[in-house]
């Protein structure tokens, strides 16, 4: 019998997680089945318990259930506790363990796949929602020279910064406060590229050769990437690599082996371009 895993979300039909984990399993010789499951908006906890009771070993969690998953867990990893959200569940005799692999996936994509080391860099994080919250602790662990959070609602940015004050100094403010700053890495954790909105980014935001990174992804450049390039970003990247790397982090938790992500990422990129 194959071990069973899944991803819960609503909607879920667009999820690339089954394709990613099928490739990981084949590559590492792991005997598992991974499926996408649509959870009712008012029935997420029941769906999780039923899957675990039927023998499920673990699950990923996507929009809009990450905060509800956090509350469902019996135990939490440090990074999940910091994020206040869970995207990976592991079921065992001692209950449900919750983890958050998003920030680690982001960091690995930037540093390993893109080759941009964050130590000593000036980093700006745009947005103060769940995606930004999950990224903060891993970004600070990379020891940047400075880290600034910018958000439309300044109070939310300040709340996020206060939550990691013990890990390092984080500046928080609105987009206007970015004016005059020169950043080596600018990470978009907002949903602006999905909603078709441009961000109020000031001129001079990007230092020479700066990386503009959008957590969103698509078949071509995202709206943020286009905007960043026009403002002088030296290099742009989307979040497809983050998606693959956060899945690899979950796979390590579940199976104890780290898959090679480069070929999987290349295959997904080709499929996305051909769609």
Order of alpha helices (4+ residues) and beta strands (2+ residues): beta-alpha-beta-alpha-beta-alpha-beta-alpha-beta-beta-alpha-beta-alpha-beta-alpha-beta-beta-alpha-beta-alpha-beta-alpha-alpha
